[in-house]
Amino acid sequence: MTAEGMRNPYPHSRYVGLIPGGIMNGIAGNMADAPVLDTEYGFDWRTTEYWSPHNAFYLWTVSALERA
């Protein structure tokens, strides 16, 4: 989650910039089906792009936990 913790990767879209609270794509896979995570600040669109489903699932889960 952007703006939480330390050493957050920079998002793929340099035009939008950082979105506090935004959740990035995260771990992706390569051609050998091995996990890939951009930890070198290489602007890899597969791992450092904001993606709406991740944000929606996070909000859904947090609201379900709040009700429980």
C-alpha positions in Angstrom: 0.0 0.0 0.0 1.5 3.3 -1.1 2.5 5.6 1.8 2.6 2.8 4.3 5.8 1.2 5.4 9.3 1.8 4.0 10.9 1.5 0.5 7.7 1.5 -1.5 8.3 1.0 -5.2 7.6 3.9 -7.5 4.4 3.3 -9.6 4.6 2.5 -13.2 2.6 5.6 -14.3 4.9 8.5 -13.8 2.1 10.9 -15.0 -0.2 10.0 -12.1 2.4 9.8 -9.4 1.9 8.3 -6.0 -1.6 7.7 -4.8 -1.6 7.4 -1.0 -3.5 4.2 0.0 -3.3 2.8 -3.5 -2.4 -0.9 -3.9 -0.1 -1.9 -6.7 -0.3 -5.0 -8.8 2.3 -6.8 -6.7 3.9 -10.1 -7.7 3.6 -11.2 -11.3 5.0 -14.2 -13.3 7.6 -14.5 -16.0 7.7 -16.9 -19.0 9.0 -19.7 -16.7 6.1 -19.1 -14.3 8.5 -17.9 -11.6 7.4 -15.0 -9.4 8.6 -11.6 -10.3 8.6 -8.5 -8.1 10.2 -5.2 -9.2 12.5 -4.4 -6.2 15.0 -2.5 -8.3 12.8 0.5 -9.1 12.8 -0.6 -12.8 9.2 0.7 -13.4 8.0 -2.8 -14.4 4.3 -2.3 -15.4 3.5 -5.9 -14.2 4.3 -5.2 -10.6 4.2 -1.5 -10.0 0.9 -0.5 -11.7 -2.1 0.6 -9.7 -4.9 -1.9 -10.3 -8.5 -1.3 -9.4 -9.4 -4.9 -8.5 -6.7 -5.0 -5.8 -8.0 -1.8 -4.3 -11.6 -3.1 -4.4 -10.8 -6.4 -2.8 -8.9 -4.7 -0.1 -11.8 -2.4 0.7 -14.2 -5.3 0.6 -12.1 -7.4 3.0 -11.5 -4.6 5.4 -15.2 -3.8 5.5 -16.1 -7.5 6.1 -13.6 -7.7 8.9 -15.0 -4.5 10.5 -18.5 -6.1 10.5 -17.2 -9.4 12.0 
